[in-house]
Amino acid sequence: MKMLRIPLLMMGLLICSQGFAATAQQNKMTTCNAEATTKTLKGDERKAYMSTCLKAAPAANDAKTLTPQQQKMKDCNATAKIKALAGDARKTFMSTCLKK
């Protein structure tokens, strides 16, 4: 019975440790909250500031890097948009562009 306690304890610690890792949204919330406190905002002013701060695009260093496939998709999509392709012509172009 005692031998069963150790693995269960380890599993519990492992599961709990994953719950403590801060997500990007939590980090953003912490940053926005600190900025609002620094600016000594209160009430509706603080609510408005927090809303706009949390909706803002992430900073360049927070941005997720694209995989090569995602970058290729982005480039092909931009080219198709420049060429003003639509419908079947766009599908055909995107297919050949992504296969390159």
N, C-alpha and C positions, 0 to 999 in steps of 0.2 A: 504494500500500500504506500509506503514511503517512497518507493522508487517511482511511483506514478505522479507524485506531487512535483518533483523537479521538472519533468518535461511540461507539465501543465503550467507551472510557474513561468517557465521560459517562453512558452507560447503566449501567455498573457502579457508578458513584458514586451514581446515582439509586436504584438497587435497594438498595444498602447503606445509604443514609440512611434508608430506610423501615424497615429492620430495627432501627434504634437508637431509634425512638420508643417510649417506655414506655407500656404499656397500663395500664388502671385497676387490674388485678390486680397488676401489677408495682409500681405506686405503693403499693398497699395492703400488699404484702409488705415494701417498704422501710420504711413507717411502723411496721408491727407489729414488725419486726426492731429498729428504733431504740428503740421503747418497751421491748422485752424487754431490750435492752442497758442502757438507762437504769435499769431495775429490777434489774439484775444477776442475771437468772434464768439457771440452769444446768440441764442434763440434762432429766429428765422434767418439771420445773416449766416450763422454757422451751418444751418441745414442747407441753404442755397449753395454755400461754398463747398460743402462735402459732396453734394449732388454733382456739381460740375467737375470737381476734382476726381471723383470716382468714375465719371463718364469719359474723362479725357483719355486720349490714346496713350499707351505706355511709352515711356522714354525710349530712346534709341538703344540704350544698353539693356533694357528689359525686353525688347522685341525678340520674338522667337525666330531663330534662323530657319530658312527654308531648306528642305531637302532638295537634291538635284532634280528630282521629278517634279516637285512643286514649283521650282524655279522655271523649269522648262514649260510647265503648264501656264505659268504667269506670263512668260515671254510670248508663247504662242497665242494666248488670249489677247494680249496687247496688240500683236501684229494683226490678228483677225479683226480687232476693233478698228485699227487704223485703216484697214482695207474695206471696212464697212460690210463685212460678210454676214450673211444671215441664212438661216434655214439649212438646206442640204449642202450649199456651197461652204458654209461655215463648218459643218460636221466633217466634210471631206478634207478641208484645209487642216482642221485641228487633228484629225486622224493622221494625216501624213506628217504634219509638223511634229507631233509627239513621238512618232516612230523614228525620227531622225536621231 
